[in-house]
Amino acid sequence: MSSLSIRTAVLALCTIPLLPSQDTATVTIGGDTDFSCQTQPGQIPTLTGGVRATATLDYAYDRSTGVLTLAVTNTSPEVAGEQNPVITSLGINLPDGAITGAMLTGQSAPNSSVTPTWTASYASNGHMIGCFGDFDLLLSNGTGSPRGGIANENAANPGGPPNSQVTGPLTFTIQLSGPATENVNAHSIAYGFSSNGSQANVNAALRFQGGGVGGDESGTMGTGGDCVCGTWAKGPARLGTTVDVCMSGTDGCHDCLQISGIPGPTTFGPPLNLTIDIGFPVMAVLDWEFPSDNEVCLSVPIPNDQVLIGFTLYFAVVTHDYPLNSFDQISSCGPFAITVTP
């Protein structure tokens, strides 16, 4: 490898704006391997009374504007003779150091006759939610009850007073701010982790109320322990400076960063049956395992070398269980491109 290739391969760690400007990620809650503050790890997660509750969070982020769009869909299964639980609050995480503020600018529920009046509160690691520790952004219906909560649009008997629920999905528009909004993507938001959770650190936590017989069951649900990851930089990559690059991921999962000068993607046939978000051959590979605090950060100096200005590289970060038992376990943090600036 030439000296220029070595330098540019190292600089692939210096900033990570996504190409194109918008990407998406999806998180599900309430599956058999997820967590619940009402049950022990390894048990089927439920609300009190053994009531099942599930939801889907769809993230879309535009790094050119710093706008996050979050669609919350209540998918809780209907059970005859029971009220269907509604979502009354939720917490998500935002990339440490890159994002320092969030403001709710819009909310809409096209399928609902009830107008949503949710609120948002940002505080870095400032919102404790059940047994899942501290979150950056809290979204709440503000009533402390099922009234105004997000109902499953297919539920015949949602929790709370009749005709008081917001029929989902409910979509929030959130303006993010901070020193590196352009170096964040949907994966780094969706797959960030809470901190100091007494049961587990999770990507998101939701409060459900009004479920079960008589609508008396409630509880807090969190995402599970699958290997997921997000990557971001805390600042821009400029010649002669140092930038912190961080990766979040599930405790104990293996992470692999691959760097290429070719945009890709590349698809591998059997036995891999795998698509990687960059072109091959790769120029460099780095790997590690995520620690218990779910975050790895690197402080990377950028050489003051004018020849590097405008040079673009592409890289992919993937994560998987360790040891790797099946290629189906591999998941991506999303594709990235980097360009060195003066």
C-alpha positions as CSV (number, residue, x, y, z in Angstrom):
1,M,0.0,0.0,0.0
2,S,1.4,3.4,-0.9
3,S,2.1,6.1,1.8
4,L,-0.9,8.1,0.4
5,S,-3.2,5.1,0.7
6,I,-2.1,4.5,4.3
7,R,-2.7,8.1,5.2
8,T,-6.1,8.2,3.6
9,A,-7.1,4.8,5.1
10,V,-6.4,6.2,8.6
11,L,-8.3,9.4,7.7
12,A,-11.4,7.3,7.0
13,L,-11.8,7.4,10.8
14,C,-11.8,11.2,10.8
15,T,-15.4,12.0,9.8
16,I,-18.4,10.1,8.8
17,P,-21.0,12.1,6.9
18,L,-23.5,9.8,5.2
19,L,-24.0,9.7,1.4
20,P,-26.7,10.4,0.4
21,S,-27.8,13.0,3.0
22,Q,-30.8,11.0,4.4
23,D,-31.0,7.4,5.7
24,T,-33.3,5.3,7.7
25,A,-33.3,2.7,10.5
26,T,-36.0,0.7,12.3
27,V,-36.2,-0.5,15.9
28,T,-38.8,-3.0,17.2
29,I,-39.8,-3.4,20.8
30,G,-41.6,-6.2,22.7
31,G,-40.2,-9.2,20.9
32,D,-39.4,-12.4,22.7
33,T,-35.7,-11.5,23.2
34,D,-36.4,-7.9,24.3
35,F,-36.5,-6.5,27.8
36,S,-39.2,-5.6,30.2
37,C,-39.0,-4.0,33.7
38,Q,-41.8,-6.3,34.8
39,T,-40.0,-9.5,33.9
40,Q,-36.5,-10.9,34.3
41,P,-34.0,-11.1,31.4
42,G,-34.5,-14.2,29.4
43,Q,-38.3,-14.3,30.2
44,I,-40.9,-13.3,27.6
45,P,-41.2,-9.5,28.1
46,T,-44.6,-8.3,29.2
47,L,-46.4,-5.6,31.1
48,T,-47.9,-6.3,34.5
49,G,-50.5,-9.1,34.4
50,G,-48.6,-10.8,31.6
51,V,-50.0,-8.5,28.9
52,R,-47.9,-8.4,25.7
53,A,-47.1,-4.9,24.2
54,T,-45.1,-4.2,21.0
55,A,-44.2,-1.3,18.9
56,T,-42.0,-0.2,15.9
57,L,-39.9,3.0,15.7
58,D,-38.9,4.2,12.3
59,Y,-36.1,6.7,12.1
60,A,-35.2,9.0,9.1
61,Y,-32.4,11.5,9.5
62,D,-31.3,14.2,7.1
63,R,-27.7,15.3,7.9
64,S,-28.0,18.3,5.6
65,T,-30.7,19.9,7.8
66,G,-30.3,18.1,11.1
67,V,-34.0,17.0,11.0
68,L,-34.9,13.7,12.6
69,T,-38.3,12.2,11.7
70,L,-39.5,9.5,14.1
71,A,-42.6,7.5,13.4
72,V,-44.0,5.5,16.4
73,T,-46.4,2.7,15.6
74,N,-48.2,0.7,18.3
75,T,-48.4,-2.9,17.2
76,S,-49.6,-4.5,20.4
77,P,-51.5,-7.7,19.8
78,E,-55.3,-7.7,20.4
79,V,-56.6,-10.2,23.0
80,A,-60.3,-10.8,23.3
81,G,-61.8,-9.4,26.5
82,E,-58.8,-7.1,27.2
83,Q,-58.1,-3.5,26.5
84,N,-55.2,-2.9,24.1
85,P,-52.3,-1.0,25.7
86,V,-51.4,2.5,24.5
87,I,-48.0,4.2,24.4
88,T,-47.7,7.2,26.8
89,S,-44.0,8.0,26.7
90,L,-40.7,6.9,25.2
91,G,-37.0,7.6,25.5
92,I,-34.3,7.5,22.8
93,N,-30.6,8.3,22.7
94,L,-28.7,10.9,20.7
95,P,-25.0,10.7,19.7
96,D,-22.8,11.9,22.5
97,G,-20.8,15.1,21.7
98,A,-22.2,15.5,18.2
99,I,-25.8,16.4,19.3
100,T,-26.4,18.8,22.2
101,G,-30.0,19.8,21.7
102,A,-33.3,18.7,20.3
103,M,-36.6,20.5,19.7
104,L,-39.9,19.1,18.7
105,T,-41.1,21.0,15.6
106,G,-44.1,18.9,14.5
107,Q,-46.3,15.9,15.2
108,S,-48.9,14.3,13.0
109,A,-51.2,11.3,13.1
110,P,-53.1,11.2,9.8
111,N,-55.3,8.2,10.9
112,S,-56.4,9.9,14.1
113,S,-59.5,12.0,15.0
114,V,-57.7,13.1,18.2
115,T,-55.0,15.8,17.7
116,P,-51.7,14.7,19.3
117,T,-50.3,17.1,21.9
118,W,-47.1,15.4,22.9
119,T,-44.1,17.2,24.3
120,A,-40.3,16.6,24.1
121,S,-37.6,17.3,26.6
122,Y,-33.9,17.0,25.9
123,A,-31.2,16.6,28.6
124,S,-28.0,14.7,28.0
125,N,-28.4,11.4,30.0
126,G,-31.0,13.3,32.0
127,H,-34.2,11.2,31.7
128,M,-34.4,8.0,33.7
129,I,-36.9,5.6,32.3
130,G,-37.8,2.5,34.4
131,C,-35.0,-0.1,34.7
132,F,-33.3,1.1,31.5
133,G,-31.4,4.0,32.9
134,D,-30.8,7.4,31.5
135,F,-31.9,8.7,28.0
136,D,-31.3,12.0,26.2
137,L,-34.7,12.7,24.7
138,L,-38.0,12.0,26.4
139,L,-41.3,12.2,24.4
140,S,-44.5,12.2,26.4
141,N,-48.2,12.6,26.0
142,G,-48.1,14.8,29.2
143,T,-51.1,13.3,30.9
144,G,-49.6,10.5,33.0
145,S,-52.5,8.3,31.8
146,P,-53.7,6.6,28.6
147,R,-55.5,9.7,27.5
148,G,-53.6,11.1,24.5
149,G,-51.5,7.9,24.2
150,I,-50.7,6.2,20.9
151,A,-53.1,3.4,20.1
152,N,-52.8,0.6,17.7
153,E,-54.8,1.7,14.6
154,N,-56.2,-1.8,14.3
155,A,-57.3,-2.2,18.0
156,A,-61.0,-2.3,18.6
157,N,-60.7,-1.6,22.3
158,P,-57.7,0.6,23.1
159,G,-56.9,1.5,26.7
160,G,-58.2,4.7,28.2
161,P,-61.4,6.6,27.9
162,P,-63.3,6.1,24.6
163,N,-62.1,8.3,21.7
164,S,-59.3,9.8,23.8
165,Q,-56.4,8.1,22.1
166,V,-54.2,9.2,19.2
167,T,-54.6,6.5,16.5
168,G,-51.2,5.7,15.3
169,P,-48.8,5.9,13.8
170,L,-47.7,9.2,15.3
171,T,-44.8,10.9,13.5
172,F,-42.6,13.4,15.2
173,T,-40.4,16.0,13.5
174,I,-37.4,16.9,15.7
175,Q,-34.7,19.5,14.9
176,L,-31.4,18.4,16.3
177,S,-28.5,20.8,17.0
178,G,-24.9,20.5,18.0
179,P,-21.4,20.7,16.8
180,A,-21.6,17.8,14.3
181,T,-25.2,17.3,13.1
182,E,-23.7,16.5,9.7
183,N,-21.7,13.6,11.1
184,V,-24.7,11.7,12.5
185,N,-27.0,9.3,10.7
186,A,-30.2,7.3,11.5
187,H,-28.3,4.3,12.7
188,S,-26.3,6.3,15.2
189,I,-29.5,7.6,16.7
190,A,-31.6,4.4,16.5
191,Y,-28.8,2.3,17.9
192,G,-27.4,4.5,20.6
193,F,-27.6,3.2,24.1
194,S,-29.0,4.4,27.4
195,S,-26.6,4.5,30.4
196,N,-26.8,3.1,34.0
197,G,-29.7,0.8,33.3
198,S,-30.3,-1.5,36.3
199,Q,-31.5,-4.3,34.0
200,A,-30.0,-3.3,30.7
201,N,-28.8,-0.4,28.6
202,V,-31.1,-0.2,25.6
203,N,-31.7,1.7,22.3
204,A,-35.2,2.8,23.3
205,A,-37.7,2.4,26.1
206,L,-41.5,2.8,25.9
207,R,-44.1,3.2,28.6
208,F,-47.4,1.4,27.9
209,Q,-50.6,1.9,29.9
210,G,-54.3,0.9,29.9
211,G,-53.8,-2.7,28.9
212,G,-55.4,-6.0,30.0
213,V,-58.8,-6.7,31.6
214,G,-60.2,-3.4,32.8
215,G,-57.3,-1.5,31.4
216,D,-55.3,-1.8,34.6
217,E,-52.0,-3.2,33.3
218,S,-49.0,-1.1,32.4
219,G,-45.2,-1.2,32.2
220,T,-42.0,-0.2,30.5
221,M,-40.4,-2.1,27.6
222,G,-37.0,-1.9,26.1
223,T,-35.1,-3.2,23.0
224,G,-33.2,-6.5,23.3
225,G,-29.7,-7.7,23.1
226,D,-29.2,-8.2,19.3
227,C,-25.9,-7.1,17.9
228,V,-26.6,-3.5,16.5
229,C,-24.3,-0.5,16.1
230,G,-24.1,3.1,15.2
231,T,-21.1,5.4,14.2
232,W,-20.6,9.1,14.4
233,A,-18.0,11.8,14.7
234,K,-18.0,14.6,17.2
235,G,-16.7,17.2,14.8
236,P,-15.7,18.0,11.2
237,A,-12.5,16.6,9.6
238,R,-10.1,19.4,8.9
239,L,-6.4,19.4,8.1
240,G,-4.2,19.8,11.2
241,T,-6.9,19.0,13.7
242,T,-8.0,16.0,15.9
243,V,-11.5,14.6,15.9
244,D,-13.2,12.0,18.1
245,V,-14.9,9.2,16.3
246,C,-17.3,7.1,18.3
247,M,-19.1,3.8,17.7
248,S,-21.9,2.4,19.9
249,G,-22.9,-1.3,20.0
250,T,-24.2,-4.1,22.0
251,D,-22.1,-5.3,24.9
252,G,-19.8,-8.2,23.9
253,C,-20.6,-8.0,20.2
254,H,-17.8,-7.9,17.6
255,D,-17.4,-4.9,15.4
256,C,-15.6,-4.6,12.1
257,L,-14.8,-1.4,10.2
258,Q,-13.8,-1.7,6.5
259,I,-12.4,1.2,4.4
260,S,-12.4,1.5,0.6
261,G,-11.8,4.0,-2.2
262,I,-14.8,2.5,-4.1
263,P,-18.4,3.5,-3.2
264,G,-20.1,0.1,-3.6
265,P,-22.2,-1.7,-2.4
266,T,-20.8,-5.1,-3.0
267,T,-22.9,-8.3,-2.9
268,F,-21.5,-11.7,-2.1
269,G,-23.3,-14.8,-3.2
270,P,-23.5,-18.2,-1.4
271,P,-22.5,-19.1,1.2
272,L,-22.3,-15.5,2.4
273,N,-25.4,-14.1,0.8
274,L,-24.4,-10.8,2.1
275,T,-24.3,-7.1,0.9
276,I,-21.6,-4.8,2.2
277,D,-22.1,-1.0,1.8
278,I,-18.7,-0.3,0.2
279,G,-16.7,-1.5,-2.8
280,F,-14.0,-4.2,-2.7
281,P,-11.1,-4.6,-2.4
282,V,-10.8,-2.8,0.9
283,M,-7.8,-0.7,1.9
284,A,-7.9,-1.4,5.6
285,V,-9.9,-3.2,8.3
286,L,-10.1,-2.5,12.1
287,D,-12.1,-4.6,14.6
288,W,-12.9,-4.8,18.3
289,E,-15.5,-5.9,20.8
290,F,-17.9,-3.5,22.5
291,P,-17.5,-2.9,26.2
292,S,-20.2,-2.9,28.9
293,D,-20.8,0.9,28.5
294,N,-21.6,0.2,24.8
295,E,-19.2,2.8,23.3
296,V,-15.8,3.0,21.7
297,C,-14.2,6.4,20.8
298,L,-11.0,7.1,19.0
299,S,-9.2,10.4,19.0
300,V,-7.7,10.7,15.5
301,P,-5.2,13.4,14.4
302,I,-5.6,14.6,10.8
303,P,-2.3,15.4,9.0
304,N,-1.8,18.9,7.7
305,D,-1.2,17.6,4.2
306,Q,-2.8,19.6,1.4
307,V,-2.8,16.7,-1.0
308,L,-5.6,15.1,1.1
309,I,-8.1,17.9,0.6
310,G,-11.2,16.7,-1.3
311,F,-10.2,13.0,-1.1
312,T,-13.2,10.9,-0.6
313,L,-13.3,7.4,0.9
314,Y,-16.1,5.0,1.7
315,F,-16.4,2.7,4.6
316,A,-18.8,0.3,6.3
317,V,-19.1,-0.8,9.9
318,V,-20.7,-4.2,10.6
319,T,-21.3,-6.0,13.9
320,H,-22.1,-9.6,14.8
321,D,-22.1,-12.1,17.7
322,Y,-18.8,-13.5,18.7
323,P,-17.9,-16.1,17.8
324,L,-19.8,-15.8,14.5
325,N,-22.1,-18.9,14.1
326,S,-24.0,-17.7,11.1
327,F,-23.7,-15.0,8.5
328,D,-27.3,-14.1,9.2
329,Q,-26.0,-12.6,12.5
330,I,-24.2,-9.8,10.6
331,S,-25.8,-6.3,10.7
332,S,-24.7,-3.0,9.3
333,C,-24.2,0.4,10.8
334,G,-25.1,2.0,7.5
335,P,-22.9,3.2,4.6
336,F,-20.7,6.2,4.9
337,A,-18.5,8.5,2.7
338,I,-15.8,10.9,3.9
339,T,-14.2,13.9,2.4
340,V,-11.3,15.7,3.9
341,T,-11.7,19.5,4.1
342,P,-9.2,22.4,4.7
